[in-house]
Amino acid sequence: MELFKNELKQDFSTKIKLLEKKRAEERTGLIDSLEKSDSIVYSQIKNELKIFFPQLINIGLSKDFLKSNTNSDSIIVKRIPIVTLEWARRTNYKDINIFNYKINDFIKQRLKSDTVIIVSRRL
């Protein structure tokens, strides 16, 4: 009887480990697919921005922003899109400001985000 209980425990233990492994693989697959879909959307956004704003020389898109609370040691990861834009030297600053507002609204709509950080500079 005791031998039967031990075999049963081992069998359950093995099945639980297999289930945990399967769930971990499924989660990894979901994360990978989300990252691929994110990169496709970001690539589409970059291409559209290049078409609409030919004055853009470089475009960078990121999706994570680290926020640290000064009252504690914790670091919070917030999903805030960050856009870096580098404009051609011939682009005047007034136009750059107008373009930045338009790009901000465009990216908010495309990514369904209420906040976007834009870092912009003229070369």
DSSP file (Angstrom, degrees, kcal/mol; ACC not computed):
  #  RESIDUE AA STRUCTURE BP1 BP2  ACC     N-H-->O    O-->H-N    N-H-->O    O-->H-N    TCO  KAPPA ALPHA  PHI   PSI    X-CA   Y-CA   Z-CA
    1    1 A M     >        0   0    0      0, 0.0     4,-2.1     0, 0.0     5,-0.1   0.000 360.0 360.0 360.0 -45.1    0.0    0.0    0.0
    2    2 A E  H  >  +     0   0    0      1,-0.2     4,-2.2     2,-0.2     5,-0.2   0.888 360.0  53.0 -63.1 -39.4    2.8    2.4    0.9
    3    3 A L  H  > S+     0   0    0      1,-0.2     4,-2.2     2,-0.2    -1,-0.2   0.896 107.6  51.7 -62.2 -41.0    4.6    1.6   -2.4
    4    4 A F  H  > S+     0   0    0      2,-0.2     4,-2.3     1,-0.2    -2,-0.2   0.901 108.7  50.7 -62.5 -42.7    1.4    2.4   -4.3
    5    5 A K  H  X S+     0   0    0     -4,-2.1     4,-2.4     2,-0.2    -2,-0.2   0.911 110.1  49.7 -63.0 -42.8    1.1    5.8   -2.5
    6    6 A N  H  X S+     0   0    0     -4,-2.2     4,-2.4     2,-0.2    -2,-0.2   0.910 111.6  48.1 -63.4 -42.8    4.7    6.7   -3.4
    7    7 A E  H  X S+     0   0    0     -4,-2.2     4,-2.4     1,-0.2    -1,-0.2   0.895 111.7  50.4 -64.1 -39.6    4.2    5.8   -7.0
    8    8 A L  H  X S+     0   0    0     -4,-2.3     4,-2.5     2,-0.2    -2,-0.2   0.902 110.2  49.6 -64.9 -42.2    1.0    7.8   -7.1
    9    9 A K  H  X S+     0   0    0     -4,-2.4     4,-2.8     2,-0.2    -2,-0.2   0.918 112.2  48.0 -62.1 -44.3    2.7   10.9   -5.6
   10   10 A Q  H  X S+     0   0    0     -4,-2.4     4,-2.6     2,-0.2    -2,-0.2   0.903 111.0  51.2 -64.2 -40.5    5.6   10.6   -8.1
   11   11 A D  H  X S+     0   0    0     -4,-2.4     4,-2.3     2,-0.2    -2,-0.2   0.929 113.1  44.6 -62.8 -45.6    3.1   10.3  -10.9
   12   12 A F  H  X S+     0   0    0     -4,-2.5     4,-2.7     2,-0.2    -2,-0.2   0.908 112.6  52.3 -63.3 -42.4    1.2   13.4   -9.8
   13   13 A S  H  X S+     0   0    0     -4,-2.8     4,-2.2     1,-0.2    -2,-0.2   0.913 110.5  47.6 -61.3 -43.0    4.4   15.2   -9.2
   14   14 A T  H  X S+     0   0    0     -4,-2.6     4,-2.3     2,-0.2    -1,-0.2   0.914 112.4  49.2 -64.4 -43.7    5.6   14.4  -12.8
   15   15 A K  H  X S+     0   0    0     -4,-2.3     4,-2.5     2,-0.2    -2,-0.2   0.896 110.4  50.8 -64.5 -39.9    2.3   15.5  -14.3
   16   16 A I  H  X S+     0   0    0     -4,-2.7     4,-2.6     2,-0.2    -1,-0.2   0.921 110.2  49.7 -63.5 -43.6    2.3   18.7  -12.4
   17   17 A K  H  X S+     0   0    0     -4,-2.2     4,-2.3     1,-0.2    -2,-0.2   0.901 111.2  49.4 -62.4 -40.9    5.8   19.5  -13.6
   18   18 A L  H  X S+     0   0    0     -4,-2.3     4,-2.5     2,-0.2    -1,-0.2   0.909 111.4  49.0 -64.5 -42.0    4.8   18.7  -17.2
   19   19 A L  H  X S+     0   0    0     -4,-2.5     4,-2.6     2,-0.2    -2,-0.2   0.914 111.5  49.1 -62.8 -42.8    1.8   21.0  -16.9
   20   20 A E  H  X S+     0   0    0     -4,-2.6     4,-2.3     2,-0.2    -2,-0.2   0.904 112.0  49.0 -63.0 -41.3    3.9   23.8  -15.4
   21   21 A K  H  X S+     0   0    0     -4,-2.3     4,-2.3     2,-0.2    -2,-0.2   0.919 111.4  49.4 -63.8 -43.7    6.4   23.4  -18.2
   22   22 A K  H  X S+     0   0    0     -4,-2.5     4,-2.3     1,-0.2    -2,-0.2   0.911 111.4  48.9 -62.5 -43.4    3.6   23.5  -20.8
   23   23 A R  H  X S+     0   0    0     -4,-2.6     4,-2.6     2,-0.2    -1,-0.2   0.900 110.4  51.1 -64.2 -40.7    2.1   26.6  -19.3
   24   24 A A  H  X S+     0   0    0     -4,-2.3     4,-2.5     1,-0.2    -1,-0.2   0.909 110.6  48.8 -63.1 -41.5    5.5   28.3  -19.2
   25   25 A E  H  X S+     0   0    0     -4,-2.3     4,-2.4     2,-0.2    -2,-0.2   0.891 110.9  50.6 -65.2 -38.7    6.0   27.5  -22.9
   26   26 A E  H  X S+     0   0    0     -4,-2.3     4,-2.4     2,-0.2    -2,-0.2   0.913 110.8  48.7 -64.5 -42.4    2.6   28.8  -23.8
   27   27 A R  H  X S+     0   0    0     -4,-2.6     4,-2.6     2,-0.2    -2,-0.2   0.923 111.0  50.2 -62.9 -43.4    3.3   32.0  -21.9
   28   28 A T  H  X S+     0   0    0     -4,-2.5     4,-2.6     1,-0.2    -2,-0.2   0.909 110.5  50.3 -61.1 -41.8    6.6   32.4  -23.7
   29   29 A G  H  X S+     0   0    0     -4,-2.4     4,-2.4     2,-0.2    -1,-0.2   0.899 110.4  49.3 -62.4 -41.3    4.9   31.8  -27.0
   30   30 A L  H  X S+     0   0    0     -4,-2.4     4,-2.3     2,-0.2    -2,-0.2   0.913 111.6  48.7 -64.3 -42.7    2.3   34.4  -26.2
   31   31 A I  H  X S+     0   0    0     -4,-2.6     4,-2.6     1,-0.2    -2,-0.2   0.927 111.6  50.0 -62.9 -44.6    4.9   36.9  -25.3
   32   32 A D  H  X S+     0   0    0     -4,-2.6     4,-2.3     1,-0.2    -2,-0.2   0.912 111.1  48.5 -60.4 -42.9    6.9   36.2  -28.5
   33   33 A S  H  X S+     0   0    0     -4,-2.4     4,-2.4     2,-0.2    -1,-0.2   0.881 111.4  50.2 -67.4 -36.5    3.8   36.7  -30.6
   34   34 A L  H  X S+     0   0    0     -4,-2.3     4,-2.7     2,-0.2    -2,-0.2   0.917 110.5  49.6 -65.3 -41.9    2.9   39.9  -28.9
   35   35 A E  H  X S+     0   0    0     -4,-2.6     4,-2.5     2,-0.2    -2,-0.2   0.897 111.2  49.5 -64.1 -39.2    6.5   41.2  -29.4
   36   36 A K  H  X S+     0   0    0     -4,-2.3     4,-2.0     2,-0.2    -2,-0.2   0.921 112.2  47.1 -64.7 -43.3    6.3   40.3  -33.1
   37   37 A S  H  X S+     0   0    0     -4,-2.4     4,-2.4     2,-0.2    -2,-0.2   0.893 112.0  51.6 -66.8 -37.5    2.9   42.0  -33.5
   38   38 A D  H  X S+     0   0    0     -4,-2.7     4,-2.9     1,-0.2     5,-0.2   0.930 109.7  48.9 -60.6 -45.5    4.4   45.1  -31.7
   39   39 A S  H  X S+     0   0    0     -4,-2.5     4,-2.1     1,-0.2    -2,-0.2   0.856 110.5  51.1 -67.0 -33.0    7.4   45.2  -34.0
   40   40 A I  H  X S+     0   0    0     -4,-2.0     4,-2.3     2,-0.2    -1,-0.2   0.935 112.5  45.9 -66.7 -45.6    5.1   44.9  -37.1
   41   41 A V  H  X S+     0   0    0     -4,-2.4     4,-2.4     1,-0.2    -2,-0.2   0.920 113.5  49.2 -62.9 -43.7    2.9   47.8  -35.8
   42   42 A Y  H  X S+     0   0    0     -4,-2.9     4,-2.4     1,-0.2    -1,-0.2   0.886 110.1  51.4 -64.3 -37.9    6.0   49.9  -35.0
   43   43 A S  H  X S+     0   0    0     -4,-2.1     4,-2.2    -5,-0.2    -1,-0.2   0.903 110.2  49.0 -64.7 -41.1    7.5   49.2  -38.4
   44   44 A Q  H  X S+     0   0    0     -4,-2.3     4,-2.4     2,-0.2    -2,-0.2   0.908 110.4  50.9 -63.8 -42.1    4.2   50.3  -40.1
   45   45 A I  H  X S+     0   0    0     -4,-2.4     4,-2.6     2,-0.2    -2,-0.2   0.925 109.7  50.3 -62.3 -44.5    4.2   53.5  -38.0
   46   46 A K  H  X S+     0   0    0     -4,-2.4     4,-2.2     1,-0.2    -1,-0.2   0.928 111.2  48.7 -59.4 -45.4    7.8   54.3  -38.9
   47   47 A N  H  X S+     0   0    0     -4,-2.2     4,-1.6     1,-0.2    -1,-0.2   0.904 112.1  48.4 -63.3 -41.0    7.0   53.8  -42.6
   48   48 A E  H  X S+     0   0    0     -4,-2.4     4,-2.7     1,-0.2     5,-0.2   0.902 110.3  51.3 -66.3 -40.5    3.9   56.0  -42.4
   49   49 A L  H  X S+     0   0    0     -4,-2.6     4,-2.5     1,-0.2     7,-0.2   0.892 107.5  53.3 -63.9 -38.2    5.8   58.7  -40.6
   50   50 A K  H  < S+     0   0    0     -4,-2.2    -1,-0.2    -5,-0.2    -2,-0.2   0.878 112.2  45.8 -62.5 -37.0    8.6   58.7  -43.3
   51   51 A I  H  < S+     0   0    0     -4,-1.6    -2,-0.2    -5,-0.2    -1,-0.2   0.941 118.2  40.3 -71.0 -47.3    5.9   59.2  -45.9
   52   52 A F  H  < S+     0   0    0     -4,-2.7    -2,-0.2     1,-0.3    -1,-0.2   0.789 125.3  35.6 -73.7 -28.4    4.0   61.9  -44.2
   53   53 A F    ><  +     0   0    0     -4,-2.5     3,-2.0    -5,-0.2    -1,-0.3  -0.721  60.3 172.8-129.4  81.4    7.1   63.8  -42.9
   54   54 A P  T 3  S+     0   0    0      0, 0.0    -1,-0.1     0, 0.0    -4,-0.1   0.654  75.3  73.0 -65.5 -12.9    9.9   63.6  -45.4
   55   55 A Q  T 3  S+     0   0    0     -3,-0.1    33,-2.4    32,-0.1     2,-0.3   0.635  74.1 103.8 -74.1 -12.9   11.9   66.0  -43.3
   56   56 A L  E <   +A   87   0A   0     -3,-2.0    31,-0.2    -7,-0.2     3,-0.1  -0.543  44.0 178.0 -73.4 130.0   12.5   63.2  -40.8
   57   57 A I  E     +     0   0A   0     29,-3.5     2,-0.4     1,-0.4    30,-0.2   0.840  69.6  15.0 -95.6 -46.0   16.0   61.7  -40.9
   58   58 A N  E     -A   86   0A   0     28,-1.4    28,-2.3     2,-0.0     2,-0.4  -0.986  60.9-169.7-134.4 143.0   15.8   59.1  -38.1
   59   59 A I  E     -A   85   0A   0     -2,-0.4     2,-0.4    26,-0.2    26,-0.2  -0.999   4.8-175.4-131.5 131.4   12.8   57.7  -36.2
   60   60 A G  E     -A   84   0A   0     24,-2.5    24,-2.6    -2,-0.4     2,-0.4  -0.990   2.5-169.6-127.0 138.2   13.1   55.5  -33.1
   61   61 A L  E     +A   83   0A   0     -2,-0.4     2,-0.3    22,-0.2    22,-0.2  -0.989   9.3 169.3-128.3 134.9   10.2   53.8  -31.3
   62   62 A S  E     -A   82   0A   0     20,-2.3    20,-2.5    -2,-0.4    -2,-0.0  -0.936  21.6-157.2-136.9 160.1   10.3   52.2  -27.9
   63   63 A K        +     0   0    0     -2,-0.3     2,-0.4    18,-0.2    17,-0.3   0.505  65.9  72.2-119.9  -4.7    7.5   50.9  -25.7
   64   64 A D        -     0   0    0     15,-0.2     2,-0.4    18,-0.1    15,-0.2  -0.892  47.0-178.2-118.8 145.3    8.9   50.8  -22.1
   65   65 A F  E     -C   78   0B   0     13,-1.9    13,-2.3    -2,-0.4     2,-0.4  -0.983  20.8-139.2-138.8 124.3    9.7   53.6  -19.7
   66   66 A L  E     -C   77   0B   0     -2,-0.4     2,-0.5    11,-0.2    11,-0.2  -0.707  17.7-168.8 -87.4 133.0   11.2   53.0  -16.3
   67   67 A K  E     -C   76   0B   0      9,-3.0     9,-3.3    -2,-0.4     2,-0.5  -0.985   2.7-161.7-124.1 125.5    9.8   55.1  -13.5
   68   68 A S  E     -C   75   0B   0     -2,-0.5     2,-0.5     7,-0.2     7,-0.2  -0.917  14.2-137.3-112.9 131.6   11.5   55.1  -10.1
   69   69 A N    >   -     0   0    0      5,-1.2     3,-1.1    -2,-0.5     5,-0.1  -0.740   8.3-150.7 -84.1 124.6    9.8   56.3   -7.0
   70   70 A T  T 3  S+     0   0    0     -2,-0.5    -1,-0.1     1,-0.2     3,-0.0   0.696  93.4  59.5 -70.9 -17.2   12.2   58.5   -5.0
   71   71 A N  T 3  S+     0   0    0      3,-0.0     2,-0.3    -3,-0.0    -1,-0.2   0.588 114.4  26.8 -86.8 -10.5   10.5   57.5   -1.7
   72   72 A S  S <  S-     0   0    0     -3,-1.1    -3,-0.0     2,-0.2     0, 0.0  -0.876  78.8-113.8-141.7 174.5   11.2   53.8   -2.2
   73   73 A D  S    S+     0   0    0     -2,-0.3     2,-0.1    -5,-0.1    -3,-0.1   0.382  76.3 116.2 -90.7   3.8   13.6   51.5   -3.9
   74   74 A S        -     0   0    0     -5,-0.1    -5,-1.2    -6,-0.0     2,-0.5  -0.399  52.2-151.3 -78.8 151.1   11.0   50.1   -6.3
   75   75 A I  E     -C   68   0B   0     -7,-0.2     2,-0.5    -2,-0.1    -7,-0.2  -0.986   9.1-155.8-119.9 129.7   11.1   50.5  -10.0
   76   76 A I  E     -C   67   0B   0     -9,-3.3    -9,-3.0    -2,-0.5     2,-0.7  -0.896   5.5-147.9-107.5 131.3    7.9   50.6  -11.9
   77   77 A V  E     -C   66   0B   0     -2,-0.5     2,-0.4   -11,-0.2   -11,-0.2  -0.886  19.0-172.5 -98.8 117.0    7.7   49.6  -15.6
   78   78 A K  E     -C   65   0B   0    -13,-2.3   -13,-1.9    -2,-0.7     2,-1.6  -0.877  28.0-124.9-109.6 142.7    5.0   51.6  -17.4
   79   79 A R        +     0   0    0     -2,-0.4   -15,-0.2   -15,-0.2   -13,-0.0  -0.644  52.5 148.7 -87.0  83.3    4.0   50.9  -21.0
   80   80 A I        -     0   0    0     -2,-1.6    36,-0.1   -17,-0.3     2,-0.1  -0.975  46.3-126.0-119.6 119.7    4.5   54.4  -22.4
   81   81 A P        -     0   0    0      0, 0.0    36,-2.7     0, 0.0     2,-0.5  -0.416  22.9-159.1 -64.6 135.7    5.6   54.7  -26.0
   82   82 A I  E     -Ab  62 117A   0    -20,-2.5   -20,-2.3    34,-0.2     2,-0.5  -0.976   5.5-167.1-118.3 128.6    8.7   56.8  -26.5
   83   83 A V  E     -Ab  61 118A   0     34,-3.2    36,-3.2    -2,-0.5     2,-0.5  -0.962   4.5-163.9-119.0 128.1    9.4   58.3  -29.9
   84   84 A T  E     -Ab  60 119A   0    -24,-2.6   -24,-2.5    -2,-0.5     2,-0.4  -0.953  11.9-172.9-111.1 130.6   12.7   59.8  -30.9
   85   85 A L  E     -Ab  59 120A   0     34,-3.0    36,-2.0    -2,-0.5     2,-0.5  -0.970  12.9-167.2-125.7 134.5   12.8   62.0  -34.0
   86   86 A E  E     -Ab  58 121A   0    -28,-2.3   -29,-3.5    -2,-0.4   -28,-1.4  -0.984  17.1-157.0-122.2 121.4   15.7   63.6  -35.8
   87   87 A W  E     -Ab  56 122A   0     34,-2.8    36,-2.7    -2,-0.5   -31,-0.2  -0.628  25.0 -96.6-100.3 153.2   14.8   66.3  -38.3
   88   88 A A    >   -     0   0    0    -33,-2.4     3,-1.8    -2,-0.2    -1,-0.1  -0.317  35.9-116.2 -62.5 148.6   16.7   67.6  -41.3
   89   89 A R  T 3  S+     0   0    0      1,-0.3    -1,-0.1    34,-0.2    33,-0.1   0.813 112.9  61.1 -58.5 -32.6   18.7   70.7  -40.6
   90   90 A R  T 3  S+     0   0    0    -35,-0.1     2,-0.4     2,-0.1    -1,-0.3   0.604  80.4 101.6 -73.9 -10.9   16.6   72.7  -43.1
   91   91 A T  S <  S-     0   0    0     -3,-1.8     2,-0.1   -36,-0.2    -4,-0.1  -0.614  73.5-131.4 -77.1 125.5   13.4   72.1  -41.1
   92   92 A N     >  -     0   0    0     -2,-0.4     4,-2.0     1,-0.1     3,-0.2  -0.407  15.2-116.9 -79.9 158.3   12.5   75.2  -39.1
   93   93 A Y  H  > S+     0   0    0      1,-0.2     4,-2.3     2,-0.2     5,-0.2   0.822 111.7  58.0 -64.7 -34.4   11.7   75.0  -35.4
   94   94 A K  H  > S+     0   0    0      1,-0.2     4,-1.8     2,-0.2    -1,-0.2   0.934 109.4  45.1 -62.2 -44.8    8.1   76.2  -35.8
   95   95 A D  H  > S+     0   0    0      1,-0.2     4,-3.1     2,-0.2     5,-0.2   0.893 109.5  56.0 -65.1 -39.6    7.3   73.4  -38.3
   96   96 A I  H  X S+     0   0    0     -4,-2.0     4,-2.6     1,-0.2    -1,-0.2   0.918 107.1  49.5 -59.1 -43.8    9.0   70.9  -36.0
   97   97 A N  H  X S+     0   0    0     -4,-2.3     4,-1.7     2,-0.2    -1,-0.2   0.912 113.0  46.4 -61.8 -43.0    6.8   71.9  -33.1
   98   98 A I  H  X S+     0   0    0     -4,-1.8     4,-2.0     1,-0.2    -2,-0.2   0.930 113.5  49.1 -64.2 -45.6    3.7   71.5  -35.3
   99   99 A F  H  X S+     0   0    0     -4,-3.1     4,-3.0     1,-0.2     5,-0.2   0.892 106.9  56.2 -61.2 -40.6    4.9   68.2  -36.7
  100  100 A N  H  X S+     0   0    0     -4,-2.6     4,-2.5    -5,-0.2    -1,-0.2   0.905 107.4  48.4 -60.8 -41.7    5.5   66.9  -33.1
  101  101 A Y  H  X S+     0   0    0     -4,-1.7     4,-2.2     2,-0.2    -1,-0.2   0.919 113.2  47.8 -63.5 -42.9    1.9   67.6  -32.1
  102  102 A K  H  X S+     0   0    0     -4,-2.0     4,-2.5     2,-0.2    -2,-0.2   0.918 113.3  47.3 -64.0 -43.0    0.6   65.9  -35.2
  103  103 A I  H  X S+     0   0    0     -4,-3.0     4,-2.8     2,-0.2     5,-0.3   0.891 109.2  55.0 -65.7 -39.6    2.9   62.9  -34.6
  104  104 A N  H  X S+     0   0    0     -4,-2.5     4,-2.2    -5,-0.2    -2,-0.2   0.945 111.9  42.9 -57.7 -50.1    1.9   62.7  -30.9
  105  105 A D  H  X S+     0   0    0     -4,-2.2     4,-2.1     1,-0.2    -2,-0.2   0.904 113.6  52.6 -63.3 -42.0   -1.8   62.5  -31.9
  106  106 A F  H  X S+     0   0    0     -4,-2.5     4,-2.5     1,-0.2    -2,-0.2   0.924 111.8  44.4 -60.6 -46.8   -1.1   60.0  -34.7
  107  107 A I  H  X S+     0   0    0     -4,-2.8     4,-2.7     2,-0.2     6,-0.3   0.882 109.8  55.8 -70.2 -37.8    0.8   57.6  -32.4
  108  108 A K  H  X>S+     0   0    0     -4,-2.2     5,-1.7    -5,-0.3     4,-0.8   0.922 112.4  43.4 -57.5 -43.7   -1.7   57.9  -29.6
  109  109 A Q  H  <5S+     0   0    0     -4,-2.1     3,-0.4     3,-0.2    -2,-0.2   0.934 115.4  47.2 -67.9 -46.1   -4.4   56.8  -32.0
  110  110 A R  H  <5S+     0   0    0     -4,-2.5    -2,-0.2     1,-0.2    -1,-0.2   0.879 122.4  34.2 -66.4 -38.2   -2.4   54.0  -33.6
  111  111 A L  H  <5S-     0   0    0     -4,-2.7    -1,-0.2    -5,-0.2    -2,-0.2   0.442 102.9-127.3 -96.5  -0.5   -1.2   52.5  -30.4
  112  112 A K  T  <5 +     0   0    0     -4,-0.8     2,-0.4    -3,-0.4    -3,-0.2   0.935  60.4 144.5  52.7  50.0   -4.4   53.3  -28.4
  113  113 A S      < -     0   0    0     -5,-1.7    -1,-0.2    -6,-0.3    -2,-0.1  -0.908  50.7-152.5-119.4 144.9   -2.3   55.0  -25.7
  114  114 A D  S    S+     0   0    0     -2,-0.4     2,-0.4     1,-0.1    -1,-0.1   0.623  84.4  46.5 -89.7 -13.0   -3.2   58.1  -23.7
  115  115 A T        +     0   0    0     -7,-0.1     2,-0.4     2,-0.0    -1,-0.1  -0.994  58.1 172.3-133.8 135.3    0.4   59.1  -23.2
  116  116 A V        -     0   0    0     -2,-0.4     2,-0.5   -36,-0.1   -34,-0.2  -0.997  20.5-146.3-137.9 137.0    3.3   59.3  -25.6
  117  117 A I  E     -b   82   0A   0    -36,-2.7   -34,-3.2    -2,-0.4     2,-0.5  -0.914  16.7-167.2-103.4 126.0    6.8   60.8  -24.9
  118  118 A I  E     -b   83   0A   0     -2,-0.5     2,-0.6   -36,-0.2   -34,-0.2  -0.959   9.4-171.2-117.1 127.6    8.4   62.5  -27.9
  119  119 A V  E     +b   84   0A   0    -36,-3.2   -34,-3.0    -2,-0.5     2,-0.4  -0.976  19.7 177.1-114.5 118.1   12.1   63.5  -28.0
  120  120 A S  E     +b   85   0A   0     -2,-0.6     2,-0.3   -36,-0.2   -34,-0.2  -0.946   9.5 166.0-129.9 141.4   12.8   65.6  -31.0
  121  121 A R  E     -b   86   0A   0    -36,-2.0   -34,-2.8    -2,-0.4     2,-0.5  -0.996  30.4-125.7-151.5 155.1   15.8   67.4  -32.3
  122  122 A R  E      b   87   0A   0     -2,-0.3   -34,-0.2   -36,-0.2   -33,-0.1  -0.857 360.0 360.0-101.1 132.8   17.1   69.0  -35.4
  123  123 A L              0   0    0    -36,-2.7   -34,-0.2    -2,-0.5   -35,-0.1   0.472 360.0 360.0 -76.6 360.0   20.4   67.9  -36.8
